[in-house]
């Protein structure tokens, strides 16, 4: 499992420890929860929502351009993509040209 080492000033370290302790969590567990809340838009729950709101106010919330839920493309889009995929330069020609 990857590890992350960070440097904190003493006051921030004490705040982190106090928040973790108040929630009956380890510091590592609390930090992981905060990082997940900051990067995963699908997280739900009041604790995660409060954390995400704080991070948003601080300008630190990571947002994604992808929709939270993916849907299947329409049959028309699939047909169009299949037709478009059949046009163009064949891969074999591109490879052969690159070898010359």
Backbone as JSON Lines, residues from 0, in Angstrom:
{"i":0,"aa":"X","n":[0.85,-1.17,0.0],"ca":[0.0,0.0,0.0],"c":[0.89,1.23,0.0]}
{"i":1,"aa":"X","n":[0.62,2.2,-0.88],"ca":[1.43,3.42,-0.92],"c":[1.33,4.21,0.38]}
{"i":2,"aa":"X","n":[2.4,4.94,0.68],"ca":[2.41,5.79,1.86],"c":[2.67,7.22,1.43]}
{"i":3,"aa":"X","n":[2.21,8.16,2.23],"ca":[2.38,9.57,1.95],"c":[2.96,10.22,3.2]}
{"i":4,"aa":"X","n":[4.03,10.96,3.03],"ca":[4.63,11.69,4.14],"c":[4.42,13.17,3.9]}
{"i":5,"aa":"X","n":[3.92,13.88,4.93],"ca":[3.69,15.31,4.79],"c":[4.32,16.04,5.97]}
{"i":6,"aa":"X","n":[4.58,17.31,5.77],"ca":[5.1,18.16,6.84],"c":[4.01,19.12,7.26]}
{"i":7,"aa":"X","n":[3.77,19.21,8.56],"ca":[2.75,20.11,9.11],"c":[3.39,20.97,10.19]}
{"i":8,"aa":"X","n":[2.86,22.17,10.34],"ca":[3.32,22.94,11.49],"c":[2.65,22.34,12.74]}
{"i":9,"aa":"X","n":[3.18,22.65,13.89],"ca":[2.73,22.02,15.14],"c":[1.25,22.27,15.41]}
{"i":10,"aa":"X","n":[0.78,23.48,15.14],"ca":[-0.62,23.81,15.42],"c":[-1.56,22.99,14.53]}
{"i":11,"aa":"X","n":[-1.24,22.86,13.25],"ca":[-2.09,22.07,12.36],"c":[-2.07,20.6,12.76]}
{"i":12,"aa":"X","n":[-0.92,20.09,13.13],"ca":[-0.83,18.69,13.57],"c":[-1.72,18.47,14.8]}
{"i":13,"aa":"X","n":[-1.74,19.41,15.71],"ca":[-2.59,19.28,16.9],"c":[-4.07,19.32,16.52]}
{"i":14,"aa":"X","n":[-4.44,20.18,15.57],"ca":[-5.83,20.24,15.11],"c":[-6.25,18.91,14.47]}
{"i":15,"aa":"X","n":[-5.37,18.36,13.64],"ca":[-5.67,17.08,12.99],"c":[-5.86,15.99,14.04]}
{"i":16,"aa":"X","n":[-4.96,15.93,15.0],"ca":[-5.08,14.93,16.07],"c":[-6.37,15.11,16.87]}
{"i":17,"aa":"X","n":[-6.72,16.36,17.15],"ca":[-7.93,16.62,17.92],"c":[-9.18,16.21,17.15]}
{"i":18,"aa":"X","n":[-9.23,16.53,15.86],"ca":[-10.39,16.14,15.05],"c":[-10.51,14.62,14.96]}
{"i":19,"aa":"X","n":[-9.4,13.97,14.74],"ca":[-9.41,12.5,14.65],"c":[-9.87,11.89,15.97]}
{"i":20,"aa":"X","n":[-9.34,12.4,17.05],"ca":[-9.7,11.89,18.37],"c":[-11.17,12.11,18.67]}
{"i":21,"aa":"X","n":[-11.69,13.27,18.31],"ca":[-13.1,13.58,18.57],"c":[-14.02,12.63,17.82]}
{"i":22,"aa":"X","n":[-13.57,12.12,16.68],"ca":[-14.36,11.18,15.9],"c":[-13.99,9.73,16.21]}
{"i":23,"aa":"X","n":[-13.14,9.55,17.22],"ca":[-12.69,8.22,17.63],"c":[-12.03,7.49,16.46]}
{"i":24,"aa":"X","n":[-11.19,8.22,15.72],"ca":[-10.45,7.66,14.6],"c":[-8.96,7.88,14.81]}
{"i":25,"aa":"X","n":[-8.16,7.07,14.13],"ca":[-6.72,7.33,14.11],"c":[-6.48,8.54,13.21]}
{"i":26,"aa":"X","n":[-5.31,9.15,13.37],"ca":[-4.96,10.27,12.51],"c":[-4.94,9.8,11.05]}
{"i":27,"aa":"X","n":[-4.34,8.65,10.8],"ca":[-4.29,8.12,9.44],"c":[-5.7,7.91,8.89]}
{"i":28,"aa":"X","n":[-6.57,7.32,9.66],"ca":[-7.94,7.07,9.21],"c":[-8.67,8.36,8.9]}
{"i":29,"aa":"X","n":[-8.47,9.38,9.75],"ca":[-9.13,10.66,9.53],"c":[-8.61,11.34,8.27]}
{"i":30,"aa":"X","n":[-7.29,11.32,8.07],"ca":[-6.69,11.95,6.89],"c":[-7.15,11.23,5.62]}
{"i":31,"aa":"X","n":[-7.22,9.91,5.64],"ca":[-7.7,9.15,4.49],"c":[-9.15,9.54,4.18]}
{"i":32,"aa":"X","n":[-9.97,9.66,5.22],"ca":[-11.37,10.07,5.03],"c":[-11.46,11.45,4.4]}
{"i":33,"aa":"X","n":[-10.64,12.38,4.86],"ca":[-10.64,13.74,4.31],"c":[-10.2,13.72,2.85]}
{"i":34,"aa":"X","n":[-9.16,12.96,2.53],"ca":[-8.69,12.9,1.15],"c":[-9.72,12.24,0.24]}
{"i":35,"aa":"X","n":[-10.39,11.22,0.74],"ca":[-11.45,10.59,-0.06],"c":[-12.6,11.57,-0.3]}
{"i":36,"aa":"X","n":[-12.98,12.28,0.73],"ca":[-14.07,13.26,0.58],"c":[-13.69,14.36,-0.4]}
{"i":37,"aa":"X","n":[-12.41,14.71,-0.45],"ca":[-11.96,15.77,-1.34],"c":[-11.88,15.33,-2.79]}
{"i":38,"aa":"X","n":[-11.71,14.04,-3.04],"ca":[-11.48,13.58,-4.4],"c":[-12.57,12.7,-4.98]}
{"i":39,"aa":"X","n":[-13.5,12.21,-4.17],"ca":[-14.52,11.28,-4.67],"c":[-15.89,11.93,-4.61]}
{"i":40,"aa":"X","n":[-16.44,12.38,-5.75],"ca":[-17.73,13.06,-5.74],"c":[-18.9,12.14,-5.42]}
{"i":41,"aa":"X","n":[-18.69,10.84,-5.43],"ca":[-19.78,9.91,-5.16],"c":[-19.97,9.64,-3.67]}
{"i":42,"aa":"X","n":[-19.07,10.15,-2.84],"ca":[-19.22,9.91,-1.41],"c":[-20.46,10.64,-0.89]}
{"i":43,"aa":"X","n":[-21.17,9.97,-0.05],"ca":[-22.37,10.58,0.54],"c":[-22.25,10.51,2.04]}
{"i":44,"aa":"X","n":[-23.05,11.26,2.72],"ca":[-23.03,11.25,4.18],"c":[-22.69,12.62,4.7]}
{"i":45,"aa":"X","n":[-23.21,12.92,5.86],"ca":[-23.06,14.28,6.39],"c":[-21.61,14.64,6.67]}
{"i":46,"aa":"X","n":[-20.79,13.71,7.19],"ca":[-19.39,14.03,7.46],"c":[-18.65,14.35,6.16]}
{"i":47,"aa":"X","n":[-18.85,13.52,5.15],"ca":[-18.18,13.76,3.87],"c":[-18.68,15.05,3.24]}
{"i":48,"aa":"X","n":[-19.97,15.31,3.32],"ca":[-20.52,16.53,2.73],"c":[-19.97,17.77,3.42]}
{"i":49,"aa":"X","n":[-19.86,17.73,4.75],"ca":[-19.29,18.88,5.47],"c":[-17.84,19.1,5.07]}
{"i":50,"aa":"X","n":[-17.09,18.01,4.96],"ca":[-15.69,18.13,4.57],"c":[-15.56,18.68,3.16]}
{"i":51,"aa":"X","n":[-16.39,18.17,2.25],"ca":[-16.35,18.68,0.88],"c":[-16.72,20.16,0.84]}
{"i":52,"aa":"X","n":[-17.67,20.59,1.63],"ca":[-18.06,22.0,1.66],"c":[-16.9,22.87,2.16]}
{"i":53,"aa":"X","n":[-16.21,22.42,3.19],"ca":[-15.05,23.18,3.71],"c":[-13.96,23.27,2.64]}
{"i":54,"aa":"X","n":[-13.68,22.13,1.99],"ca":[-12.65,22.12,0.96],"c":[-13.04,23.02,-0.22]}
{"i":55,"aa":"X","n":[-14.31,23.04,-0.57],"ca":[-14.78,23.9,-1.66],"c":[-14.58,25.37,-1.28]}
{"i":56,"aa":"X","n":[-14.91,25.73,-0.05],"ca":[-14.73,27.11,0.39],"c":[-13.26,27.52,0.37]}
{"i":57,"aa":"X","n":[-12.38,26.56,0.63],"ca":[-10.94,26.85,0.63],"c":[-10.34,26.77,-0.77]}
{"i":58,"aa":"X","n":[-11.15,26.39,-1.77],"ca":[-10.65,26.26,-3.13],"c":[-9.81,25.02,-3.35]}
{"i":59,"aa":"X","n":[-10.0,24.0,-2.52],"ca":[-9.19,22.8,-2.59],"c":[-9.95,21.56,-3.04]}
{"i":60,"aa":"X","n":[-11.19,21.71,-3.4],"ca":[-12.0,20.56,-3.78],"c":[-11.69,20.16,-5.21]}
{"i":61,"aa":"X","n":[-11.4,18.88,-5.42],"ca":[-11.14,18.35,-6.75],"c":[-12.47,18.01,-7.39]}
{"i":62,"aa":"X","n":[-12.7,18.54,-8.58],"ca":[-13.93,18.21,-9.3],"c":[-13.54,17.45,-10.55]}
{"i":63,"aa":"X","n":[-14.45,16.65,-11.02],"ca":[-14.19,15.86,-12.22],"c":[-15.14,16.29,-13.32]}
{"i":64,"aa":"X","n":[-14.66,16.22,-14.55],"ca":[-15.5,16.58,-15.69],"c":[-16.41,15.43,-16.1]}
{"i":65,"aa":"X","n":[-16.12,14.24,-15.62],"ca":[-16.94,13.08,-15.98],"c":[-18.22,13.07,-15.16]}
{"i":66,"aa":"X","n":[-19.32,12.61,-15.74],"ca":[-20.55,12.49,-14.96],"c":[-20.38,11.43,-13.88]}
{"i":67,"aa":"X","n":[-21.07,11.61,-12.76],"ca":[-20.96,10.66,-11.65],"c":[-21.43,9.27,-12.07]}
{"i":68,"aa":"X","n":[-22.46,9.21,-12.89],"ca":[-22.97,7.93,-13.37],"c":[-22.88,7.91,-14.89]}
{"i":69,"aa":"X","n":[-22.35,6.83,-15.4],"ca":[-22.23,6.71,-16.85],"c":[-23.44,5.95,-17.39]}
{"i":70,"aa":"X","n":[-23.9,6.4,-18.51],"ca":[-25.02,5.73,-19.15],"c":[-24.57,5.17,-20.49]}
{"i":71,"aa":"X","n":[-25.3,4.21,-20.97],"ca":[-24.98,3.63,-22.28],"c":[-25.29,4.64,-23.37]}
{"i":72,"aa":"X","n":[-24.48,4.64,-24.44],"ca":[-24.8,5.53,-25.54],"c":[-26.05,5.04,-26.26]}
{"i":73,"aa":"X","n":[-26.71,5.94,-26.94],"ca":[-27.92,5.57,-27.67],"c":[-27.53,4.67,-28.84]}
{"i":74,"aa":"X","n":[-28.47,3.85,-29.32],"ca":[-28.19,3.0,-30.49],"c":[-27.74,3.82,-31.7]}
{"i":75,"aa":"X","n":[-28.29,5.02,-31.87],"ca":[-27.86,5.86,-33.0],"c":[-26.4,6.27,-32.88]}
{"i":76,"aa":"X","n":[-25.96,6.61,-31.67],"ca":[-24.54,6.98,-31.47],"c":[-23.64,5.79,-31.73]}
{"i":77,"aa":"X","n":[-24.06,4.6,-31.32],"ca":[-23.26,3.4,-31.55],"c":[-23.14,3.14,-33.05]}
{"i":78,"aa":"X","n":[-24.26,3.23,-33.78],"ca":[-24.23,3.01,-35.23],"c":[-23.31,4.03,-35.91]}
{"i":79,"aa":"X","n":[-23.43,5.28,-35.5],"ca":[-22.58,6.33,-36.08],"c":[-21.1,6.05,-35.79]}
{"i":80,"aa":"X","n":[-20.78,5.65,-34.58],"ca":[-19.39,5.37,-34.22],"c":[-18.85,4.18,-35.01]}
{"i":81,"aa":"X","n":[-19.67,3.16,-35.21],"ca":[-19.23,1.98,-35.98],"c":[-18.96,2.37,-37.43]}
{"i":82,"aa":"X","n":[-19.83,3.2,-38.0],"ca":[-19.61,3.64,-39.39],"c":[-18.33,4.46,-39.49]}
{"i":83,"aa":"X","n":[-18.13,5.36,-38.55],"ca":[-16.94,6.22,-38.57],"c":[-15.67,5.41,-38.35]}
{"i":84,"aa":"X","n":[-15.74,4.36,-37.56],"ca":[-14.56,3.55,-37.28],"c":[-14.11,2.78,-38.51]}
{"i":85,"aa":"X","n":[-15.01,2.52,-39.44],"ca":[-14.65,1.77,-40.64],"c":[-13.96,2.61,-41.7]}
{"i":86,"aa":"X","n":[-13.87,3.91,-41.5],"ca":[-13.23,4.81,-42.47],"c":[-11.85,5.19,-41.98]}
{"i":87,"aa":"X","n":[-11.06,5.71,-42.83],"ca":[-9.74,6.18,-42.44],"c":[-8.65,5.25,-42.92]}
{"i":88,"aa":"X","n":[-7.43,5.53,-42.52],"ca":[-6.28,4.75,-42.94],"c":[-6.18,3.49,-42.09]}
{"i":89,"aa":"X","n":[-6.08,2.33,-42.74],"ca":[-5.94,1.09,-41.97],"c":[-4.64,1.1,-41.16]}
{"i":90,"aa":"X","n":[-4.69,0.49,-40.0],"ca":[-3.52,0.42,-39.13],"c":[-2.35,-0.26,-39.83]}
{"i":91,"aa":"X","n":[-2.64,-1.3,-40.61],"ca":[-1.56,-2.02,-41.29],"c":[-0.78,-1.09,-42.23]}
{"i":92,"aa":"X","n":[-1.48,-0.14,-42.89],"ca":[-0.8,0.8,-43.77],"c":[0.05,1.77,-42.97]}
{"i":93,"aa":"X","n":[-0.44,2.23,-41.84],"ca":[0.33,3.13,-41.0],"c":[1.61,2.47,-40.51]}
{"i":94,"aa":"X","n":[1.5,1.21,-40.11],"ca":[2.67,0.47,-39.63],"c":[3.66,0.27,-40.77]}
{"i":95,"aa":"X","n":[3.15,-0.14,-41.94],"ca":[4.03,-0.37,-43.1],"c":[4.72,0.91,-43.52]}
{"i":96,"aa":"X","n":[4.0,2.04,-43.52],"ca":[4.59,3.32,-43.89],"c":[5.67,3.74,-42.9]}
{"i":97,"aa":"X","n":[5.45,3.45,-41.62],"ca":[6.43,3.83,-40.6],"c":[7.71,3.01,-40.72]}
{"i":98,"aa":"X","n":[7.64,1.82,-41.29],"ca":[8.81,0.96,-41.45],"c":[9.66,1.38,-42.63]}
{"i":99,"aa":"X","n":[9.08,2.1,-43.56],"ca":[9.82,2.51,-44.77],"c":[10.76,3.63,-44.5]}
